[in-house]
């Protein structure tokens, strides 16, 4: 993932000292304020633990398939309970399966507590 950040920082021009300048007082009227973006990029570059995030994602079995000509990446998280009703969760754009990490864990715990 660190390579992705390097690409993003390089291609979007937010390397230290290279961020575009915006007129003062625009706020969010024309998108993310430059100062906010600088801080976000600095955080991703210097503080965010990409390896820990990657490790959490890799706890799930992941697969790729093709549906109607579109490449689909998915994680298959099974319930610990035999015969559990499958649940399909999807996300929009922009988004990713990262959004489901806490939810999937909670659903697995609830499945073990509330057996009908």
N, C-alpha and C positions, 0 to 999 in steps of 0.2 A: 504494500500500500504506500510505502514511503515514496516509491517511484512515481506514483500517481500524483502525489503532492508536489514533487519536484517538477513534473510536467505542468501541472496547473499553475504553480507559481511562475515558472518560466514563460509559458504561453500566454498567461493573462497579465503579465507585467507587474506582478506584485512582489517581486524580489525587493529586498530592503533598498529604499531610496529610489525605486522606480515606479512607485504607484502614481497614477494620474492625479492631477490636482483638480479639485472641483471648486466652483465659486462658493463662498461662505454663505451659510444660511439656507441652503437648499433642503436640508434634512433628507427625508426619504422620497421626495417628489420625483426624483429621476433614478430611483433604484437605491441600492445599498450605499450609504455614505462611505467615502473613501477611508475615513478613519476607522469605521466599523470593520470594513473589509481588511484593512491592514492588521487590525487586532486579531481577527479570525485567522488570517493566514499565518501570523506570528504564532498563534496558539497551535495550529496544526503542524507547523514546521518545528517548533521548539519544545512543546509540552505534551501534545497528544500522544498517547501510547498506541501506535498503530499495531504493533505486534500483539498487544493484549486484546485489541478489538478483533484482529484476525483470529486469534486463538478462540475467542468466544464464538465467532461465527463457525469455526471449524468443528465445534462440538456437535453440530447437527450433520446428519448424512445429507449430502447435496448432490443434485443430479441436473443434467441438461437434456432436454428433449425438443422435438419440433412439433408444433401444433399449428395446423393450417399454414405451414410455411414460415412461421415465426419461431425463432429460437427462444425457448423458455427455460430459465434457470429456477430450480425450486429446491426447497428443503423438505424432507419427509420426517416429521417428528411424530413418532407413534405414541399413543396413549399406553400407559402401563397396564391398563385394564383390558382384558380380552373382550372382544365384542363391542368395544366403544364405538359410538357413532362418529364417523370421520367429519372433520371440520376443515373446510378450505378457506384460507385467508389470503386475500390478494391486496396489493397496494397500487396506488396510482403513481403518476410521474409528477414531480420527482419524488422518489421514495425508494425504499429497499426493505429487504427482509430484516434488517437491523431493527426496524420498528416493532417486530413481533417477538423479539427475544424475551422480554419480560412477560408478555402475554402468554406465550407458549409455555414458559416455566410455570406460571400460575395455573394454567389450565391442566397441566400434568398433576400438580399438587391437588387441585380441586377434584380431579378424577379419582384420586386415591382416597379422598375424604368422603365423598358423597356417592356411594355406590347404591344404586336403586335396587 
